[in-house]
């Protein structure tokens, strides 16, 4: 199993999923007539930062320290959670308190897409180990 190739596949899937989610957000924005550009932009940045960090750390763990794989999965969940809380705090304090509910809805979609992507990808990989 080539870890670098798997990491590259994970990154490609992440970018493709981010593009699909952004396009879906544009469709919803046009259909409902609600401006969601800022919400989508911050959610996409959150999504890409967490997913790309997970990919790079996973590759490092697989290449150097396979014994820490279970700790990696627990840390991955924590990173996802605290990243989402940080994004919410940034939106609430810096952007707009009035639109926090629409941001939570958009962030929830990105968060769940991330959970599903990571679960499916790493479950499939772990079955091969």
N, C-alpha and C positions, 0 to 999 in steps of 0.2 A: 504494500500500500504506500503510494507516494504522498507524503504529508503536504509537500509544497503544492502539488497539483490539487489536492483536496481543498487546501486553503484558498487557492486561486478560484476554484469552483464556488466556494462559499462567498467570496467577495463578489464575483460576477452575479450570483443569485441575489445578493444583498442589493447591489446597484439596480438590477432589473426590478426587484420588488419595490424599491424606493421610487423608481420611475412609474411603475404601475399605480402605486398609491397616490402619487402626485397627480397623475392623469385622472384617476378616480375622483380625487378631491376637486379638480377643475370641473369635471362633469357635475358633481353635486353642487358646487358653487354656482354654476350657470343654471342648473335646474331649479334650485331653491331661491336664487337671487340674493344669497347671503355672502358678503365678502369674507373669504377665509384664507386670503393669501398669507397673512402674517402667521396665522395658526399653522398652516401647512409648512411654511418655511422653517419655523422653529421645530416642528415635529419631525421634519425631514432631516434637519441637522442632528437632532437627538438620535434619530434612528440610525443614521450613517455613522455617527461617532461611536455609539455603543456597539453596533454590529461589526465595524472595522476593528475596534479594539478587541472584541471577542475573537475575531479571526486571527489577529496577530498573536494574542496571548495563547490561544489554543495551539497554534503552530509551534510556538516556543515550548509549551508544556509537552506536546507530543514528541518533539525532537530532543529535548534535553531532560525532562523530568516526568516521565509517564506515571510515576508513583503519585504525583499530585493531581491526577486527572479528576478525582472525586472532589477535591478542594476547588479545582477550577470551576466545576459545574455549580458549586454552591456560590462561589464568588461571582460567577456570571449572573446569577439571579439577583444578587445584591447590587451589582453594577447597574443592571436593568432598572431595578426599583429606585435606587437613589438617583440615577440619571433622570428618571421620570419626575421624581420629586423636585429635582433641581430645575428642570424645564418648567414645571408648574410655578415654582417660586420666581423664576426669571420673568415669566409672563405676568404674574400677579403684581410684582413690584415695579417692573420696568416698562411694561407695554400698556396693559389696559385691564383695570379691574372689572370693567363693565362686560367685557367679552370673555370672562374666565370660563363660563359654561361651554361656549362653543370651542374654546381651546381644549378643555377636558375631553370633549367628544372626539375631536380630531386626534388628540394625543392617544386616546384609548384605542382607536383604530390602528395607529402605528405600533403601539405597545403590543396589542394582541397579534398583529402580523409578525412582530419580532419573536414573541413567545412561540408561535406556531412554527416559524422558520427554524429557530434554534432547536426546538424539540424534534422536528422531523429530521433535520440534517444530522444532528448528533446522535439520535437514536439509530439511524441507518448506519452511521459510521461505527458506532460502538458494537453493533451486531457483527461487523466485519472483523473486529479486533480479536 
